[in-house]
Amino acid sequence: MDEEREKKNEKNGGSDMKKYCMIVKTESYSGISLWVDDDFDEDWDSPILKGVLKDFPIESRRSIIKSEEIDIINEGEDIKVDPKHYLTSDGVVKSITV
């Protein structure tokens, strides 16, 4: 067990850390405000409105609701991505310089 721990510490630069990965599901709602003619009366699924959704710049949309939740958590050596940040025990995220 001590030999395995030493190998693990060598991989982690001598520290007692492990890889931890969270897959996050993000959901957001945004608003698009437009001026239209008085006689404009399109259904919500009309080709005109679908075209607006496709072409209207995302950065010009007004954010209404944005939520995030953790979907999956994985930890250990089988994670193929090397983390670029360190989460301290008091909840502070620090950038790791490589």
RAVEN-V63972 format. One record per pair of residues at least 24 apart in sequence whose C-alpha atoms are under 7 Angstrom apart, sorted by the first residue. I is the first residue (numbers start at 1). J is the second residue. D is the distance in Angstrom with one decimal. If there is no record, write none. Layout:
BEGIN
i->[I	I]
j->[J	J]
d->[D	D]
END
This chain:
BEGIN
i->[18	19	19	19	19	20	20	20	21	21	21	22	22	22	22	23	23	23	23	24	24	24	24	25	25	25	25	26	26	26	27	27	27	28	28	28	29	29	29	29	30	30	30	30	30	31	31	31	31	32	32]
j->[76	75	76	77	79	74	75	76	73	74	75	70	72	73	74	70	71	72	73	68	69	70	71	68	69	70	71	67	68	69	66	67	68	65	66	67	63	64	65	66	61	62	63	64	65	61	62	63	64	61	62]
d->[5.9	5.5	5.2	6.5	6.9	5.9	4.3	6.6	5.7	5.2	6.0	6.5	5.8	4.6	6.5	6.1	5.6	5.0	6.4	6.6	5.7	4.6	5.5	5.7	5.5	6.3	6.0	5.9	4.5	6.7	5.8	5.4	6.3	5.5	4.1	6.2	6.3	5.5	5.0	6.3	5.9	5.2	4.4	5.0	6.9	5.6	4.9	6.4	6.6	5.3	6.6]
END
